[in-house]
Amino acid sequence: MVSGYFPVGRTFGKLLLALIMFLPAAGARGEHYRQIVVVGSDNPSAVELNILDVLKQRILEKAEVGISSITSSGYPAQEGSAPGTLFLFAGIASGNTALNVVLESMWLTAVSAGDPGPEGFLFRAVPAGPGKRSVVILNGVDQRGLLYAVGAFLRECGYLPQAIEIGAVNRRTAPAFEIRGTQYGQSSVALTKAKARPWSREEKHRAILDLALAGANIFLTESTPKNELEELAFLKSFDLMACSVFHVNQAPAGNFPGEWRASESIGRPNYLCPSVPGAHRFILEECEKKVKNSPAYDFIQLKGGDGGGCECDRCKPYGNVFIHLSEKIAEILHRYHPKTRIYFTNQKFDNESDSAILHYLNEKPREWLWAWGYGPGSDATTWQPGHRQNHRMDLFRYPGFGPYGLYPKTLLHELPSRHKILYFNELTHWKYAQHGYAQMYPRADKDGNLPPRWSHEIYERRPDQTLTMVYNRLSFFAWPKYYHRVFNDLMRYGAGDITHSSGNHDHFNQWMWQRLLWNPRLETGEVVNEYAVAWFGREAAPLMSEALLQLESNLEELPDEPLQIKRGIEVYYRKVAEAGRKIPPHLLKNNWLWRMYMQKGALDRYIKLDLQQQLAVRQQVEQLAGAYPKNVSWTLLAGKIDKVLAQETPEMTRLRGEAEKLGEESNTLFGTRSEALFDLRHDYIGLGWLKRQIGRIQEAENEISRKQLVSMITDYEGRKINAIYDNLGTGNHAQHVTTGYPYDHGQPYVPTMLSEANRPSQRSMHFTQDEEQGVTLSYRDLPEGKRYQLRLTLVRPVFQERYLERMKQRSQSVYANGILLAQNLELPEGMSDFFTFDLPENCIRDGKLEIKLMPDPALRDRDRVSTEQWRNTGGWGTLLSEAWLIPEQE
């Protein structure tokens, strides 16, 4: 088998594809059954009845078969042949006498909490022999065990129009992790940007059961009073657990004194400072009001941050204030709901806060706390978006299995043995996320630390820069290879996971996580194959498995295979389309999920074709500009740019129509479709800059200026004039940078921050934060007596309104070997521009030149708290996108 610890890459992907081809499809071909007789307990519980109802409903959705039910005492003891009839015995442990008789006849023991374990089950399928009945046994250790047995049976079946098909099965299994859960619902992106219709109550319940049948046992519920009781009742009707979130220092709706307001890490206004006595009392009073009227939950998550918390000096370290306040909240919770298990999350905390909490927990037994929760921004050994304040650099002596496992492994040793680690892993965003692609290389933390070199692999995974312009963070995607690696790095140290999911777009990721929580030994190919069989059927499964693995590669920026030549885009599209032809019509007609994967394929192909036509026009413009000054019609060239940004090729039109049709169907079937349908056209390569440059050529006052402007089209990096060029984005060649690091925006990158009309190299940049020295470039071995010109590309982001108040910086100063070239030079907002300086004749000394940027004086004399908030929301001291050192032309 292919190990989950192999590096994730294209070679690994090819190995997985090969593996899948040799994996047996779940549920080998077997007998066909037109009639199913469900033999239940004589006195089934309401939960058992609900589970068996789901069994019947899910079968009848896919096959027109006869299903009848009898009780254990009504089962005919006399054996006989019943062609085309399947007797399905379903019960809990020894609660079904007929089931026990059948078990005994097969020399099988009933399942128990010791064999195979809590929540486990026995699933045995025995085709009819001569004069025998065909039998399926679904024997659950407990009520949930029966639910999971039903899930296994439904996955194993083949569904014909008027029959089910199943071969011999002998499976006795139980989950590996105690806590296996997630969130559920539709995302705001689906409802607003994708214009999906809201789910009905039944559809919401279906989404819950899809994951429960895969092995989930707990769900983070909606916390609004309108839905709270209804959702809890539904979960309990299947013996599933419920978890709710309590934001420890969040203020309820309404006004409160301004002096109570917390200095929250990104400046959100609706949080209270727990160190203010009045606010402290108010938090506890509001907790009492809420809890005494709320239903009981199995788990409560006390959220520490993201958002929440307080950065003020009175709360320093916040972890100490937080954990003591949490103890008081837990006392109130347990007064009304003594069986509720409590865990907290340390999201966005710092090392000092962790230490304070560990000291508190090790002082004496803290029986109110069940687990330490690990969520986005918790990890002290990775630089994740969400920005943990600092990091455990002491853990970076040896890499071991890599950065993900270092912190939880250490934390487990530092915690008292009574406490567990419970994960709140985020699987829902493909970029700017806990384990997502790094759009920009991470910034230094508040101690000035950056990741060690051996952990760079996780920061060098970048999203395809073209696709990221179209697809939202909450976009339909699947990551089998990388998430399998993350699971194996992290989960060995925890009691389980209640994952963070913001919608239904991460369908595969959530499903895979539940299957791995049940059996972490499953290899990537096995999980992918099982998913494909379960959702698309046996015939289509091999193609869909290959497509899923291909999709993961398609999403990633590959330096040697940019999107315009990425063959995987067409490969994925063809495989999903062919898979659709292999799904039987009676199953395809209601398969919203296949339509989502097909929609993704059509949209990706559309984007690739759009990029190709934009690149072709840019090449035409560059070639024609290269003929200057011979009869170049700049007006004609500008018109070509306008046309290509507005036009579709016939194939693009066809693909858009296909995607729109699929989107309407998936929305009708299950309230889901791609948001990209409503945001398809973009300037991927900065044609807007090219058009602006043409305008400047037309307006140039003299021939010298005109030629220089033309040369920036035909020779942008200045190779023909021996310029020394540095592109200061992420993953680019910027060998002369000695101070600074790529700008990560401090928040999810939104399209309004920088104009698409910028070239890609103008949309990213290096920066410094509150450091005294700004971005610096150092040059060596420059020839003596040579004169140079310095050209810089500068731009500053447009901040969202809620961050504007703290973003006072507008300018920076430029120095060359200590000589001031520009003082308080204001950076253009949104759209970049060039700034050119003639270096003084005696500026270069001993062949060395240092270009140093210095920050805006407006950043001086800031207090620690406002500085932290400023840093956490994208504050910059200096910014630089590109630099040219241009020698004097002879």
N, C-alpha and C positions, 0 to 999 in steps of 0.2 A: 504493500500500500504506500501511497505517497504521503510523506510525513507532513503534519501541519506546521513544522518548524522550518521547512525549506524557505529560502527567500522567495518573495512574491515578485514575479516578473513574467515576461512572455515565455521563457523556457519552461517555467513552472506551469504556466497555463497550458502549454502544449502537452506536458505530462498528464495534467488533469483531463484534458480532452481524450487522450489515449486511454486513461483509466476508465473513463465513463463508458467508452465503447465496449469494455469488457465487463462492466457491472451488470448483474442480472436485474431486469426490471422487477420492481417490487410486485409481488403477487404473480408467481409463475402461472402460466396458463393452466386451467383446470376445467372442472365440470361447469356446465351451464345450469342455472336454476331459475325457473319461472315462478316458483312458489316458495315463500319463506314462512316458516312457522316459528315465531318467537316464544320460547318457553321461559316464563318469568317466575318469580317467587310467588308463593301463595299470599303473602302479606307484604307486598313491596312498599317501600317508603315513597313519599311524594317525589324525592330526588330521583329514585330509581325509575319511576314512571316518566319523569321528564327526560331522563337520559334515553330511555327506550323510544320515546316519542321522536327525539332527534334522530336516532338510528333509522326509524321508519321514514321520516321526512327526507333525510339526506339520500336514502336509497331511491325513493320515489321521484326525487328531482331529476335523477339521471336514468332511471330505467322503469318501464311500465311492467312491474311484477306484482303478483299477489302477495300481500303480507297479512298474516293473521296472528293473533296472540292467544296463548293459552297459559294457564297457571301450571305450576309444578305438579299439583295433584291431578290435573286434567290431562297430563301427558300419558298417551297410551303405552303401557309397559311392553306389550307384545311387539317384538321386532318384525319388521317387514320391509320389503322394497318399496320405495316411493320415488320413482323416476322424476327428475326435474324439481324435486322438493328438498329444501334445506331446513333442517331443524337447528335452530339457533338458541342455545341455552345461555342465558344471561343472568348473572346473579352475583351476590357479594359473599365471599368466603363460604360459610356453610348455610347460607340463607335460602338455598334453592335445593330441595331434596332430590328432584329429578336430575339436576346438574351433578349432585354428589354421586348418584347412582351411576351416571355416565362416566364420571371421573374414576370411580372404583372399577368399572368394567374395563377401563383402559389402563389400570394399574397406575393411576395418577393421583397425587395428593393435592388437596385444595390449597390455594395460595394463603399466605399468612404474612403478618408483619415481619416475620423472620425470613420468609422465603416466598417471594423474592425481596420483599421490603415494603415499607409504607407506600401507599398510593400505587402499588404495583398490580400486575394482572397476569393471568394465563390466557393466551389466545391459541386455541388448538382448532385446526380445520382438518377433518377426516372425510375424504370422499367416500361415497358408498361402495362397499364391496358386494359380492353376491349375496342377495337377500338381506342386505344391511341398509340402514338409513345414512344419508349424508349428514354430518354433524359438525357444527361449529360451537365451540365453548368460549364464552367470554366471562371469565371468573375474576372479579375484582377483589383485591384485599379489603377495600372499603369503597364508599360511594364514588370517590374520585377515581379510584382504580378502575371501576366499571366504566366511567366516562372515557378514560384513556384507552381501555380495551375496545370500546366502540370506535374511537378515532383510528386505532390500528386496523380494525376490520374494514372501515370505510376506505382507508388508504390501500388496503390489500386487494380490494375488489376491482374487477374489470366490469364496465357497465355497457351492456348491449342495449339496443332499443327496447327489448322485451325480456331481458334476462340479466342476471349478474353472473360473473364468472370468478371462480376462486379455486386455487389448487391447495395442496397440502401445506399446512402451517403448524409449527410447534414453537411457540414463543412464550417464555416466562421472563418478565422484566419489570424493573421498578426504576424510578427516577434517581439520578445521581445527586441532584441538589434539592435541598429542602424548599427553597424559595425560587419560584419560576414565574415571572410575570412581566407585565408591561402596561403602558397606557393604551388608550384606544380612542377612536373618533376621527373626524375629518379636520384637516388643517385649515387655518384661515386663508392660506394660499389657494387651496382647492376651492374654497367657497367664494373667494373674491377674484383672484387672478385667473383661475381656471373656470370660473363661473359654473361650478358643479352644483347640482341640486342638493339640498340638505338630505341626509339620511333619515329614513323613517326610524321609529323605535325598533321595528323588527330588523332592519338592516344593521343598526348599531349592535343589537344582540347577536346577529349573525357573525359580525366581525369578532366579537368576544368569543363565541363558540368555535370559530375557525382556529383561534389560537389555543383555546382550551383543549380541543380535540388533538392538537399537536403536543400538548403536555403542560400548558400553563396552568397554574393553580391560584394566581392572585392578580388583581388588576387595580391600577390607580384609577379611582373613580372620578367622575365629574363632581366638582365641589359645590355647584350651584344648588341652592335649596330646592329648586324646581325639579331637578333630576336626581338628587341624592338618594331619597328613599326608594324611588323606582329602580335605580341601578343596583342598589344594595339588595333589594328583594330579588331581582333577577339573578344576581351572582349567587345568592344563598339558595336559590331554587335548584342550583347545580352543585351545591356544596363547595363553591369557590370562595376564596378569601378576597377581602377588599382592603385597600390601603388608601389613606387620604393624606394630604399635605397640610401642614400648619406652618405658615410663614411667621417665624418667631417674633420679629419686630416690625411686621407690616401693619400699618394702620388701616382700620376699616374705613369704609366710605364716610365722609364727613370732615368737618374742620377740626383742627387741633392747634394749640399754640405753636407759633413759629419756632420758639426756643426748644421745642420737643423734637424737631426734625433731625433725622439722622444724617450724617455725612456718608451717604451710601456710595459704594465704590464707583458707580458710573452716574451718580447724581440723581437718581430717581427720587421724586419728592414725597412718595407715600410711605416712607419708613420712619420709625421713631428711634430715638437714641435711648437705649436701655439704661444708660448711666444717669439720665435725668430722672430724679425720683418720681415726679409726676407722671412722666411717660412710662416709667417702669410699672407703677401701680395701674396705669390705664391699660397696659398690655395684659396684665394678669386679670383685671376686671373683665375685659373684653373676652379673654379666653374662657373665663368662668361662664359668661353669658352664652357663648357659642357652644361650649362642650355640654352643658347641662341639658340642652335641648337637642343635641345631635345624637344620631344613632351610634351604636358601637361599631368600631372598625377593628379588623384583625391587626392592622399595623397603622401607625402614624409616623410619617416622615416629618421631622422638625428641620425645616430648611434653613441653612446657615447663610447662604448667599446665592447670587445669580438669579434674581436680585435679592437684596437684603444685606444686613450687616451694617456696621457703622465704622468709619475710619477716624473718628475724632480722637483726640488725645486722652479724653476721659475713658474711652473704651479700649485703650491700647494695653495689652493685646486683646483684640475683640473676642478671640476664642475663650478667654477666661470669663468675660462678661456673658457670652453666649451660653456656655455650658451651665453656669449657675442659674441663669434665667430659665434654661431648658429644664433643669431639675424642678423648679417651681411649677412650670407648665405641666410637667409630667405628673406632679403631685395632684394637680387639678384633674388631669385626664384620668388618672387611675382612681380617683375618688368616685367618678361616675362610671368608668369603664375599666375595672381592675384587670381584665384579661388582655387588654390591648398591648401589643408589643411596640416599643418605641425605638426608633433609630434617628440619628441626625446626619446631616451632610455638612462637610467642611468646604463647600465650594467657594473658591476665591480666597480662602484663608491664607495666612502666611505661616512660616515655620514657627514663629513665636506663639501663634495661636494654637497650632498643633501641640506644641510643648506644654502649654498651659492646660489643655484638655487632658493630655496624657498624665500630667501631674495630678489633676483632679481625680481621674479614674483610678489611679494607683494609690491614692491616699487611703482609701477604705472601700469596701464593697459598695457599688452603686447599682442597687438592684432594680432601679427604675428603667435602666437602659439595656436594650437587647443588643444593638449593633452600632458600629461606626459605619456610616454610609459614605460611599465613594461615588461621586458624580462628576459631571463636567467641571473642570477647574479645580478638582481636588488633588490631582496627582502632583506630587512634589518633584518628579523626575522627568516630566515632559512639559514643554512650553506650548500649552494648548490655548486656542482662542478662548476667551473668557477670563484669561489672565490671572492665574495664581500670582500672588504678590512676589514671592521668592521661592527658592528651590533648595532641596537637600543636596548640596554639592558634595557632602561627605559620602554619599552613596555611589558616586561615580568613579570608584577605584577600578572595578572590573565590570564589564558589561553583562556577564552571565547570559541570560536569554534575551537581553535587550532592555530598553528603558521602561517598558510598560509594567513589568513585574517587580522592579526594584522597590518601589514605595510600598505597595501592599504587602510584600514579603516582610519588609522591615516593620511595618505597622503592626502586623499580626504578632510579631515577637514583642513589641512594646506595649500592646494592649494586655490588660488582665485576661486570664483564660476564660472568664465568664462571658466576655464580649466577642462578637463575631464581626466580620466585615460583610456588609450587604451592599452590593453594587447597584448603581443607578446609571448604568452605561447608556450613552447616547448613540443610537444607531440611525438616526433619522435625517441627518444633514450630510450631504456629500461633500460640502466645502464649508470652511470656517466652522469647524466642529471639533468635538473631543478627540475623535479618531478619524476625522475627515481629511480631505486633501488640504495641504497648506497653500493657500493662494499667494501668501507672501512669507518669506522666511521670518521666523519669530523674532520679536524685538527683545532687547535685554530686559531682565526683570529689575525690580527696584534696587537690587544689590549690584546691578551691572553685569549679571551673569548671563551667558548664552549656553546653548547645549554643547556637550562635548562632541568631538568629531565623530566618534563611533556610533552616535545615535542619529546622524544626519539623514539616514535612509527615510525616516518617517516625515521629515520636513522637505525632502526632495520629491515626494509624491505630490505632484501638482495637477490640478484639473486642467483639461484641455482648455486653452485660453479662448478659443472661439466658442465652444459649447457653454462655457461659464457666463458668456454674455447673454445667452438666451434663457438658460434654465435657472430657476430660483433655487435657493438652498433647500427648499422643501419640494424637490422634484422627484419624479419616479426614477428609481435606480435600484441596482442590486450589486452587492459586493461580497461574493462568496469566498474568494481567496483571502482577501485582507482581513475581513472580519473573523474568519476562521483562525487566522494567526492571532488576532487581538484576544479572542476568546481563550485560546490556549495559553497565552502569556499571562492573562489576568485571573481567570476564574478559579484556578487551583487554590487561591488563598481565601476564597469567600464561601459564604453559606448559600449564595444564590444571587439573583439579579431581578430587580423590577425596572426594566429598561425605560429610558425616556424616548417616547415616540410622539411626534407632533402631527401624525396623520396616518393615512393608509398608503402613502407613496413608497414607504420602506417595507412593503409587504414581504418580500423574500427575506430581508434581513431579520425582521421580527420572527418570522416562521423558523428560520434556521436557528436563531438563538434559543428558541424553546426546544427544538429538537436536540441541540447540543447540551442544554441544561438537563435533558433527560439522559442523553448518552454522549458524553464528551469525547468518547473514543471514535465516533464517526469521523471518517475522513471527508475532506471537502467534496470530492467527487460523489461520495455516497449520499451526502446531504442534498446536493444539487439534484442528483438522480431521483431521490425520494420525492423531493418537491415537484419535479417535473412530472413524475408519474401521478402524484396526487392531484395536481391541478390541470394537467393537460392530457392525461391518459398514456397508456403504454406505447402506442404507436408513435406518438409525437414526442415522447420523453427524450430520446437520444438527441434529437435536433434542438429541443428547447434547452437541454443541459449544455450543449455546446454554445448555444446563443447566450445563455446567462454568463458563462465564463468570458465570452467574447465581449459582452457589454461592459464588463469591468475594465477590460483593456481599452475599449473605445473611449471611456470617460477620462482616461489619464493622458496627460501631455507626454508624448514620446519624442525626445529630441531628434531622433533619426527618422521619425515617421509623423510629421505634422498632419493635421486633419485633412488637408487638401490631397494627400496621397495615402491616407490611412485606409488600407484595404479592408480592415475589420468592419468598417461602416456598412459596406455592401454585403460582407459575409454574414453579419448579424441579421440584416434585413432579409436576405434570402432564406436563412435558416428558420426564422420565425414564420415567414410566409409559407414555407414548405411544411413546417409543423402544423400550421393552421389547416392545410389540406389533408393532413393525416388525422386530425381530430374528427371523430364521427359527427355528422351534422346534428344529431340530437343532443350532443354535448357542446358543440361549438356555439349553438344558437344563444346560449345564456352565459358564455364564458367571457365575462368582462375583463378578466385578468389577461387572457391572450390578447385582447384588443388593446390593452395598455402597453404590452410589450411590442405589439406591431406598430402602434402609434409612435412609440419611441423610435423604432427603426425608420419609419417614414420621415419623421421630423429630423433625425440626425442626417439622413441622406439629403434632405432639403437644405440644411445648413451647410453641408459640405459643398453642394453645388453652388450655393450662393457665394461661399468663400472663393471657390474656383473662378467664378465669373468676375468677382471683385479683383482678384489677383491678376487675371488676364487683362483687365482694363488698366490696372496700375502699370503692368509691363508695357502696354501700348503707349501710355502717356510718357513713361520714362524713355522708351525708344524714340518716340517722336521729339521729345524735349532734347534728346541727345543730338538731334540733327540741327539744333539751333546754331546759327540764326537763319537757316534756310526755310523760309515759307512755313513757319510754325503758326498754326491758328490756335491761339490759346483759348479763344472762345469755344471752338469746337471741342478741345480737350476737356474743358470744364463741363460742357454739355454731355460728353461721354460719361463723366463721373456721376452727374445727376441721373442719367438714364439707368446706369447699372444699379444705383441704390434704390431705384423705384421698380425696376422690371423683374419679371420672373421668366426663366426659360420654360418651354413647354413641359419638360420633365419636372421642374419645380412646381408648376401649377398642378400637375397630376398628383404629385406627392402631397401637396398641401390639401388637395381635395380628398385624397385617401385618408389622411390623418384627421381631417375634420369629420368625415363620415364615421371613422372608428371612434373618435371622441364623442360624437353624439350618441353612438351606441353604448359605449362604456358608461357614459353619464346616465343614460336611460336605465341601463341594467343595474348599476350600483353606485351612482353618484360620484363618479371619478373620471377625470380626464387630465391631459397635460396642460399646464398653464402656458406652455410655449406656443400653443395655437394662437394665443392672443398677443404674442410679443415676438414675432418671427424675424422681422427685418431689422438688421443692425449694420453699422459700419464697422466691420471686423478689423480692418487694417489701417484705418486712419485716412480714408479717401478724402474726408473733410479737410484734413491738413493739406493734402495735395491740392485740393481746389483753392484753399486759402493762399497757398504758395503761388499758384497760377495768377490769382488776383494781385498779389504783390508784384509779380513780374510785370503784369500789365501796367501797374501804377508806378513802376520804378522810374526814378528821375534821370538816370544815366545808364549807359551801356555797361559800365563796370559793375554797378549794383545789380543790373539785370543778369549778367553772366554769373555772378555769385549766387543769386537766387536760383537760377537754372541748375547750377552745379549741385545744389542741395537736393534737387530732384534726381539727378542722374548719378550722383556719387555721394549719397547721404552720409556715410561714415567717413568720407574724406580720404579714401585710400589713394586716389590719384594724386592728391596733394601731400601725401605722407603725413597726414594728421594722426595724432595719437588719440584714439577714440575709446571712451568708457561708457558702457550702458549700465546704469546703476539700478536696474531692476532685480528681481529674484531670479537666481539661476543663470544670470548672464555673466559675460566676461568683463569684470571691472577690476583688473589687476592692480590698479593704482590707488584704490581706496584703502586707507589705513585707519580711518575713524568713521564709524557709522555702520548702519545695518539696514536691510530693506524695510520699508515702511509697510506696516500691516494694517493700517487704518484704525486699529483699536476697536473695531466693531465689524459686523458683517458688511462687506463691501456692497454698496448700493450704486446703481448706475448713475445717480445724480451727482455723485461725488466728483467725477471727472468726465469731461466731454468725450464721447466716442470719436469725435473728430480728431482727437489726438492719435498719433501713431502709437502702436503698442509700446514702443520704447519710451514714449512720453507719458504713458499711463501708470508707470511704476517708478519707484525712486528709492534712494537711500535717505535715511534721516537720523537725527539725534533728538533726544528728548530734553531732559533738564540738565544734561551734562554741560559743563562750562565750554568745552571745545565742540564745535560743530563738525559736520561732514568734512573730511580732509582727504585730499589726494596728494600722493607723493611721487615725483618723477626723479629718475636717476639717469646718469650717463647722457645728459643732453650736451650737444656740441657747444663748445665755447664760441661766443660772439654771434650766435644765431639769435635772431629776433623771433618772437612768437606772439601769436594771437590766441586768446582764450575765449572759447565759446561755451556757454552753459545753457542747458534746457531747464527752465524753472516753471513750476506750477504748484499751486496749493489746492487742496481739496475743498469742495463745498460741503460744509457740515450741516447735518440735520438740525432743525430748529431747536430741539431740546438740548443740543450741545453748544449752541452758539454763545451762550453767556460766558462760558469759560475759555473760549478760543479767541484770545486777544491778539495773538501773533499774526503779523501780516508780512513782515520783512525780515531780511537778514543782511549781514555785511560780508563782503568778499575781500580776502587778503591773499596776496601772492608773496611768499617769503617775507611776511610781516608788513608788506606795503599795502596800504588800503587802496583797493580798486573801486569799491562801491560801498557807501555807507547807507544802512537801512534801506536797502533795495527792496521795493515791494514786489512780491511774487504775484503773477496773474492768477486769477481764481478760475478753476475749472478747465480752461483751455490754455495750454502751454505756450511759451514763446521763448525766443532765443535772446541771450544777452551776451554781447561780444565786447572784449576788453583787449586793448593793445598793451602788452606787458612792457614795463619800463626797460630801457636798454640794459641797465646793470642789475636787473632783477634776479637773473639766474646766477647762482654762485657755486663754483666747483661742479658744474653739471647737474646741480640739484635744484628742484623747485617744489615748494609745498603750497598747494592751494587750500586755503582754510576758510570755511564759512563760520560766521559767528552769529548767535541768535539775537532776536529782536529784544531791545531793552525792556519792552513791555512784560517780558517774562521774569524780570528780576523781582526780588523781594516778595515772592509768593510763599504762603505758609505751607506746611507739609500736607495738610489735608486737601487743600485745593489743588496742590501739585499732583497728588495721587489720583484724584478724580480726573484731572486734566490728562494725565498719562493714560489712564484706563479708557479714555474715550477718543484716543487718536491725537492727543496733543503732540505738536512737533516744535522743536527748537530751530532746526535747519532742515532743508529739503534740497535734493539735487537728483534730477532724472538722467541727464547725460552731460558729458564733458568732452570737449575737443581741445587738444593743444595743437595749434596749426602753425607750422613753420612759415616764415616769410618766403613768399614765392619769388624766385629769381627770374 
